[in-house]
Amino acid sequence: MTNLLWQKPGVAVDAEIQRFLAGDDVVLDREFFLHDIQASTAHAEGLQRIGILSGDELAGLKRELAILAEDFQRGDFVLDERFEDGHSAIEARLTERLGDAGRKIHTGRSRNDQILVATRLWLKEKLARVAVLSREIAKVALDRAQAERDLPIPGYTHIQRAVVSSAGMWWAGWAEAFIDNAMRARDTLKLVDANPLGTAAGYGVNLKLDREHTTAALGFARMQVSPLYAQLSRGKFELAALEALGGATLDLRRIAWDLSLFTSAEFGFVALPAQYTTGSSIMPNKRNPDVIELMRATHASVAAARMEIEQLLSLPSGYHRDLQASKGAILHGFGRGLPALELLPALLANLEWRGDRLRAAIDSGMYATDVAVEAAVAGVPFREAYKAAAASADSAGQGRTPEGSLAARTSPGAAADLRLDALIVRWEAL
């Protein structure tokens, strides 16, 4: 490991303690390394603007930072146990290549400042991707709601057959859900789109840093003004990002549950493309819906990440080393959640309804609600209409069809009045 910036003369560094302190920072920082380089470039520009660096020093630093980024992407530079973390690796490389100019890169910064801005840039990218994917998923659902609006399917409450429903209603539900998920991700992105670079360890520095320049250079919408709030927002913003992701993975989990049931032999309502199933390692007669089962499991990782960060935040104000543990949590949560969402649009676009099985599952009792409502419209008090419909549920379907039931479902948003146009307007506004 390179010499530690904070090491004091005459004080030996205990290797076991240092291993504990470093933890898996080097491994985790590989995910944020390019963002750290990006932020270091902007910081160097800011230092030059206030006279800390000369024009030639800035040119050299920018050149070497660009080369370091290329070397890292090619695998020619490896972030490993030689370094305490990603930030020390950047400074060590610049010092090796540029001498004193490289040593100046840390002026006006803290290691906390460095990882805070790097993870903030990373979170912006991830939230933007959640928004894009949610919009894509909503579009698939909208298209299929329109195309299959009149396809009858059984409607369930309490996992019991309840009423006649439609594929249009099923798809419209997911469309509206993921429109909301896209909106929430974008709103959360606006929240976290604040530049903490230049706040150091939470109290500013004795330099007139050009924070307006670094805010613009890094593409942040605004500067996070208070250095103390920069520290208070660490963890708080990560929680918000995971909650936005969690809204999408919660809906993903419920879609996966529906498909787990609908693809079972007992239901048989849906056929999945072969690539979404795997063969059993012991039972040659079956295919397993492993993809949707692992999708179903994804939200657990997002929820665990959120809980981990929430438990870190039982701290007084100011910077604390505990907060470094938030890096692993966001990597785990987004590392599991985003790949699952990436697979969802194509899965939804390619699943097939099995119309014969759907129709066969609609039994007479599923028209009982229609009978009760029709009687209530005719003037029978609803309690009496309900009791009469319940008593005759076995014959409620006589002379009725699923299509007729759906055509009569005229409440706003129901099968006969899906209001897809309103959802399309919201989708287009995303």
C-alpha positions in Angstrom: 0.0 0.0 0.0 1.2 3.5 -0.8 2.1 5.9 2.1 -1.0 7.2 3.8 -1.7 10.9 3.6 -2.8 11.0 7.2 0.1 8.9 8.6 1.9 10.6 11.5 5.7 10.5 12.0 6.8 8.0 14.5 3.5 6.2 14.5 3.5 2.7 13.0 0.4 1.6 11.0 -0.9 -1.6 12.4 -1.5 -3.8 9.3 -4.5 -5.7 10.8 -6.2 -2.4 11.9 -5.5 -0.9 8.5 -7.1 -3.9 6.8 -10.2 -3.3 8.9 -10.3 0.4 8.2 -9.8 -0.1 4.5 -12.4 -2.9 4.3 -13.4 -3.5 0.7 -13.0 0.2 -0.3 -10.6 -0.6 -3.1 -13.0 -3.2 -4.6 -16.1 -0.9 -4.2 -14.3 2.1 -5.5 -13.8 0.4 -8.8 -17.4 1.1 -9.5 -17.0 4.8 -8.8 -13.4 5.3 -10.1 -14.3 6.9 -13.4 -16.7 9.3 -11.6 -13.9 10.2 -9.2 -11.6 10.9 -12.1 -14.3 13.1 -13.7 -14.7 15.0 -10.4 -11.0 15.4 -9.9 -10.7 16.9 -13.4 -13.4 19.5 -12.5 -11.7 20.1 -9.2 -8.3 20.7 -10.9 -10.0 23.2 -13.2 -11.4 25.0 -10.2 -8.0 25.1 -8.5 -6.5 26.7 -11.6 -9.2 29.3 -11.7 -8.2 30.5 -8.2 -4.5 30.4 -8.8 -3.5 27.2 -7.0 -2.5 25.5 -10.3 -0.8 27.1 -13.3 -2.1 26.6 -16.8 0.6 24.1 -17.5 0.0 22.2 -14.3 -3.7 22.0 -15.1 -3.0 20.8 -18.7 -0.7 18.0 -17.3 -3.2 16.9 -14.7 -6.1 16.8 -17.2 -4.0 14.8 -19.6 -2.9 12.3 -17.0 -6.4 11.9 -15.6 -7.7 11.2 -19.1 -4.9 8.6 -19.6 -5.7 7.0 -16.2 -9.4 6.7 -17.2 -8.4 5.0 -20.4 -5.9 2.7 -18.7 -8.5 1.7 -16.1 -11.2 1.0 -18.8 -8.7 -1.2 -20.7 -7.6 -3.0 -17.6 -4.0 -1.7 -17.8 -4.5 0.1 -14.4 -6.0 -2.1 -11.7 -7.3 -0.7 -8.4 -6.0 -3.2 -5.9 -4.5 -3.6 -2.5 -1.6 -1.4 -3.3 -3.9 1.5 -2.6 -6.0 2.5 0.4 -8.9 3.5 -1.9 -9.7 5.0 -5.2 -8.8 8.5 -4.2 -5.4 7.6 -3.0 -4.8 5.7 -6.2 -5.6 8.8 -8.3 -3.2 10.9 -6.2 -0.5 8.3 -6.3 -0.7 8.0 -10.1 -0.6 11.7 -10.6 2.3 12.2 -8.2 4.2 9.4 -10.0 3.7 11.0 -13.4 3.7 14.8 -12.5 5.6 15.1 -9.2 4.5 18.2 -7.2 1.7 19.1 -9.6 0.2 15.7 -8.8 0.4 16.3 -5.1 -1.6 19.5 -5.5 -4.7 17.7 -6.7 -5.9 17.0 -3.1 -5.8 20.7 -2.2 -9.1 21.9 -0.7 -10.6 18.4 -0.6 -11.1 15.5 1.8 -11.5 11.8 1.0 -15.1 12.1 2.1 -15.6 15.0 -0.4 -14.2 12.8 -3.1 -16.4 9.7 -2.6 -19.4 11.9 -1.9 -19.3 13.6 -5.3 -18.4 10.3 -7.1 -21.3 8.4 -5.6 -23.6 11.4 -6.3 -22.7 11.3 -10.0 -23.2 7.5 -10.0 -26.6 7.8 -8.4 -27.7 10.3 -11.0 -26.8 7.8 -13.7 -28.6 4.9 -12.0 -31.8 7.0 -11.3 -31.9 8.1 -14.9 -31.7 4.5 -16.0 -34.6 3.5 -13.6 -36.6 6.3 -15.2 -35.9 5.1 -18.8 -36.6 1.5 -18.0 -39.8 2.3 -16.2 -40.9 4.3 -19.2 -40.1 1.4 -21.6 -42.0 -1.0 -19.4 -45.0 1.3 -19.3 -45.0 1.6 -23.1 -45.0 -2.2 -23.5 -48.0 -2.4 -21.1 -49.8 0.4 -22.8 -49.4 -1.2 -26.3 -50.6 -4.5 -25.0 -53.5 -3.0 -23.1 -54.7 -1.5 -26.4 -54.2 -4.6 -28.4 -55.7 -7.0 -25.9 -58.2 -4.8 -24.2 -61.1 -7.1 -24.8 -59.4 -10.4 -24.0 -61.3 -11.9 -21.0 -59.2 -13.2 -18.1 -60.2 -14.3 -14.6 -59.9 -11.5 -12.0 -58.7 -12.6 -8.5 -58.9 -11.2 -5.0 -57.3 -13.1 -2.1 -56.0 -15.4 -4.8 -59.6 -16.6 -5.3 -61.6 -16.3 -8.5 -63.7 -13.2 -8.1 -64.9 -11.5 -11.3 -64.4 -11.4 -15.0 -61.5 -9.2 -15.9 -59.6 -8.4 -19.0 -56.0 -8.4 -20.3 -56.6 -4.8 -21.0 -57.2 -4.1 -17.3 -54.2 -6.2 -16.3 -51.9 -4.4 -18.6 -53.3 -0.9 -17.9 -52.6 -1.5 -14.2 -48.9 -2.1 -14.8 -48.7 0.8 -17.3 -49.9 3.3 -14.7 -47.7 1.8 -12.1 -44.5 2.2 -14.2 -45.5 5.7 -15.3 -45.5 6.5 -11.6 -42.2 4.7 -11.2 -40.6 6.7 -14.0 -42.0 10.0 -12.5 -40.7 9.0 -9.1 -37.2 8.2 -10.4 -37.0 11.5 -12.2 -38.2 13.5 -9.2 -35.6 11.7 -7.1 -33.0 12.5 -9.6 -33.9 16.2 -9.3 -33.5 15.9 -5.5 -30.0 14.3 -5.7 -28.8 16.5 -8.6 -26.8 18.8 -6.2 -23.1 19.3 -6.3 -21.2 18.5 -3.0 -17.8 19.0 -4.5 -15.9 21.6 -2.5 -17.6 21.0 0.9 -14.5 19.0 2.1 -15.3 17.2 5.4 -18.4 19.3 6.1 -17.0 22.7 7.1 -15.6 24.2 3.9 -11.9 25.2 3.4 -9.8 28.4 3.6 -10.0 28.9 -0.1 -12.4 30.7 -2.3 -13.2 27.6 -4.3 -15.0 28.1 -7.6 -17.9 25.8 -6.8 -20.1 27.4 -9.4 -17.6 26.2 -12.1 -17.4 22.7 -10.8 -21.2 22.5 -10.6 -21.5 23.4 -14.3 -18.5 21.3 -15.3 -20.0 18.2 -13.7 -23.5 18.8 -15.1 -25.2 19.3 -11.7 -28.4 21.2 -11.7 -27.5 23.2 -8.6 -24.8 23.6 -6.0 -25.4 22.0 -2.6 -24.7 25.2 -0.6 -24.2 24.1 3.0 -21.2 21.9 3.7 -23.0 20.6 6.8 -26.0 19.7 4.7 -23.7 17.9 2.3 -22.9 15.6 5.1 -26.5 15.3 6.3 -27.6 14.4 2.8 -25.2 11.5 2.6 -27.3 8.4 3.2 -30.5 10.5 3.0 -30.1 10.9 -0.7 -29.0 7.2 -1.1 -32.2 6.2 0.8 -34.3 8.3 -1.6 -32.6 6.7 -4.6 -33.1 3.2 -3.3 -36.8 4.0 -2.5 -37.3 5.1 -6.1 -35.7 1.9 -7.3 -37.7 0.0 -4.8 -41.0 1.3 -6.1 -40.2 -0.3 -9.5 -38.9 -3.5 -8.0 -42.0 -3.8 -5.8 -44.1 -3.7 -8.9 -41.7 -6.1 -10.6 -42.1 -8.5 -7.7 -45.9 -8.5 -8.1 -45.7 -9.0 -11.8 -43.4 -11.9 -11.2 -45.8 -13.4 -8.7 -48.7 -13.1 -11.2 -46.6 -14.8 -13.9 -45.4 -17.5 -11.5 -49.0 -18.4 -10.9 -50.2 -17.9 -14.4 -47.4 -20.1 -15.9 -48.0 -23.0 -13.5 -49.7 -26.2 -14.7 -52.6 -25.5 -12.4 -53.4 -22.1 -14.1 -51.7 -22.4 -17.5 -52.8 -18.9 -18.5 -49.4 -17.7 -19.8 -46.7 -19.3 -21.9 -43.2 -17.8 -21.6 -40.6 -17.8 -24.4 -38.2 -20.7 -23.9 -35.2 -18.5 -23.0 -37.0 -17.4 -19.8 -37.1 -21.0 -18.5 -34.6 -23.6 -17.5 -34.6 -27.3 -17.3 -34.7 -29.1 -14.1 -31.5 -30.8 -13.0 -33.3 -33.9 -11.8 -36.9 -33.8 -13.3 -36.8 -34.3 -17.0 -40.5 -33.6 -17.4 -40.5 -29.9 -16.5 -39.2 -26.4 -17.3 -38.7 -23.9 -14.5 -39.6 -20.2 -14.7 -36.2 -19.3 -13.1 -36.1 -15.8 -14.6 -39.3 -14.6 -13.0 -38.5 -16.3 -9.8 -35.2 -14.4 -9.5 -37.0 -11.3 -10.5 -39.4 -11.9 -7.6 -36.4 -12.2 -5.3 -34.8 -8.9 -6.5 -36.7 -6.5 -4.3 -35.3 -8.3 -1.2 -31.9 -7.0 -2.1 -33.1 -3.4 -2.6 -35.0 -3.5 0.7 -31.9 -4.9 2.5 -29.8 -2.1 1.0 -32.3 0.5 2.2 -32.4 -1.0 5.7 -28.6 -1.1 5.9 -28.3 2.6 5.1 -31.1 3.6 7.3 -29.4 1.9 10.2 -26.1 3.8 9.5 -27.8 7.1 9.9 -28.3 7.0 13.7 -25.5 9.5 13.9 -25.1 13.1 15.1 -24.4 15.8 12.5 -21.0 15.9 10.7 -18.9 13.4 8.9 -18.4 9.9 10.4 -16.5 7.0 9.0 -19.6 4.8 9.4 -21.0 6.5 6.3 -18.4 4.8 4.1 -20.5 1.6 4.5 -23.2 3.1 2.4 -21.2 2.5 -0.7 -21.6 -1.3 -0.5 -25.3 -1.0 0.1 -26.1 1.1 -3.0 -24.0 -1.1 -5.1 -25.8 -4.2 -3.9 -29.3 -2.7 -4.2 -28.8 -1.2 -7.7 -26.6 -4.1 -8.8 -29.5 -6.5 -8.3 -32.4 -4.2 -9.1 -31.4 -2.7 -12.4 -30.4 -5.9 -14.2 -33.8 -7.4 -13.3 -35.6 -4.3 -14.6 -33.5 -4.5 -17.8 -35.0 -7.9 -18.6 -38.6 -6.9 -18.0 -39.6 -5.0 -21.2 -38.8 -7.9 -23.5 -40.3 -10.4 -21.2 -43.6 -8.5 -21.1 -43.5 -7.9 -24.8 -43.1 -11.6 -25.6 -45.3 -13.5 -23.1 -48.4 -15.2 -24.7 -51.8 -15.6 -23.2 -53.5 -19.0 -23.6 -57.0 -18.0 -24.5 -58.5 -21.4 -24.1 -57.3 -21.8 -20.5 -58.3 -18.3 -19.6 -61.9 -18.8 -20.8 -62.2 -22.2 -19.1 -61.3 -20.6 -15.8 -64.2 -18.2 -15.9 -67.0 -19.9 -13.9 -70.6 -19.0 -13.2 -69.9 -17.5 -9.8 -67.7 -14.8 -11.4 -70.8 -13.1 -12.8 -72.5 -12.8 -9.3 -71.2 -9.3 -8.8 -72.8 -8.3 -12.1 -76.1 -9.7 -11.0 -76.0 -7.9 -7.7 -75.1 -4.5 -9.3 -77.8 -4.9 -12.0 -80.4 -5.6 -9.3 -79.2 -2.5 -7.3 -79.5 -0.4 -10.4 -83.1 -1.7 -10.8 -83.9 -0.4 -7.3 -83.2 -3.4 -5.0 -81.3 -2.3 -1.9 -77.7 -3.5 -2.4 -77.7 -5.7 0.7 -80.7 -7.6 -0.6 -79.3 -7.7 -4.1 -76.0 -9.0 -2.7 -77.7 -11.8 -0.7 -79.8 -12.9 -3.6 -76.8 -13.0 -6.0 -74.8 -15.0 -3.5 -77.7 -17.5 -3.2 -77.8 -18.0 -6.9 -74.1 -17.7 -7.7 -74.0 -21.2 -9.3 -76.5 -20.1 -12.0 -75.3 -16.4 -12.3 -73.6 -17.1 -15.5 -76.6 -18.4 -17.4 -77.1 -16.4 -20.6 -74.0 -14.4 -19.9 -70.6 -14.1 -21.6 -67.3 -12.8 -20.5 -67.5 -10.2 -23.3 -70.9 -9.0 -22.1 -69.6 -8.7 -18.5 -66.6 -6.6 -19.7 -68.8 -4.4 -21.9 -71.0 -3.5 -19.0 -68.0 -2.6 -16.7 -68.3 1.2 -17.4 -66.8 2.8 -14.3 -63.8 5.0 -15.2 -60.7 2.8 -15.7 -62.7 -0.4 -15.8 -62.8 -2.8 -18.8 -65.3 -0.8 -20.9 -63.6 2.5 -20.2 -59.9 1.9 -19.7 -58.9 5.6 -20.2 -55.8 4.6 -22.0 -55.7 8.0 -23.7 -55.2 9.6 -20.3 -52.3 7.2 -19.5 -50.7 7.9 -22.9 -50.8 11.6 -22.2 -49.0 11.0 -18.9 -46.5 8.7 -20.5 -45.7 11.2 -23.3 -45.1 13.8 -20.7 -42.4 11.8 -19.0 
